Amino acid sequence: MNELLSVTFDGSVLTPDQPLKLERNKRYLITIVPEQVAPVQNAWDLLENFTGTVEAPEDWSAEHDHYLYGTPKRQAENAS
């Protein structure tokens, strides 16, 4: 059984951030890996990182209701 958990070290004791389902008085091996914290970004920077990463039809933004809910395309309504 491998389990990933997050702990905090206060200088002498590792304290888990959530309750553990481990057998009492049993020895366990622990691998210590520093948590990788992403640099703080504002929402616009985060959204910019995703720009152009999703493949979708060219009219996706104008016709999102059609693609999400199956409604008739608005362009088709305007053309008639």
C-alpha positions in Angstrom: 0.0 0.0 0.0 1.4 3.4 -1.0 -0.3 6.5 0.2 0.6 10.1 -0.6 0.0 12.5 2.3 0.9 16.0 3.2 2.7 16.7 6.5 4.1 19.7 8.3 7.4 19.6 10.1 7.7 21.8 13.2 11.4 21.2 13.8 11.1 17.9 15.6 7.8 16.2 14.7 6.0 15.5 11.4 2.3 16.2 11.7 -0.1 14.9 9.0 -2.5 17.4 7.6 -5.3 14.9 7.6 -6.2 11.8 9.8 -4.3 8.6 8.9 -5.7 5.1 8.6 -2.6 3.4 9.9 -2.1 0.5 12.3 -0.9 1.7 15.7 2.6 0.7 16.9 3.5 -0.6 13.5 6.7 0.7 11.8 6.4 2.4 8.3 9.0 3.7 5.9 8.5 7.3 4.8 10.0 9.0 1.7 10.4 12.8 2.2 9.9 14.9 -0.9 9.6 18.7 -0.6 6.2 20.0 -1.8 6.5 21.9 -5.0 4.5 25.1 -4.6 3.6 26.9 -7.9 4.4 30.6 -7.9 1.4 32.8 -7.2 -0.2 34.2 -10.3 -3.1 36.5 -10.8 -6.1 35.1 -12.6 -5.3 36.9 -15.9 -1.8 35.3 -16.1 -3.2 31.9 -15.3 -5.8 32.2 -18.1 -3.2 33.5 -20.5 -1.2 30.3 -19.9 -4.1 28.3 -21.2 -4.8 30.5 -24.3 -4.7 28.4 -27.4 -4.4 25.1 -25.6 -7.9 23.8 -26.3 -8.8 22.6 -29.8 -12.3 23.7 -30.7 -14.3 24.9 -33.7 -13.6 28.5 -34.8 -17.1 29.7 -33.8 -16.8 28.1 -30.3 -17.2 31.4 -28.4 -20.1 32.7 -30.5 -21.9 29.3 -30.6 -21.1 27.9 -27.2 -24.8 27.1 -26.5 -24.9 25.0 -29.7 -21.8 23.0 -28.7 -22.7 22.6 -25.0 -26.5 22.1 -25.2 -27.3 21.3 -28.8 -29.3 24.5 -29.5 -29.6 25.7 -33.1 -26.6 27.9 -34.1 -27.2 31.6 -33.8 -25.4 32.2 -37.1 -28.0 30.0 -38.9 -30.8 32.0 -37.3 -29.4 35.3 -38.4 -28.8 34.0 -42.0 -32.5 33.2 -42.6 
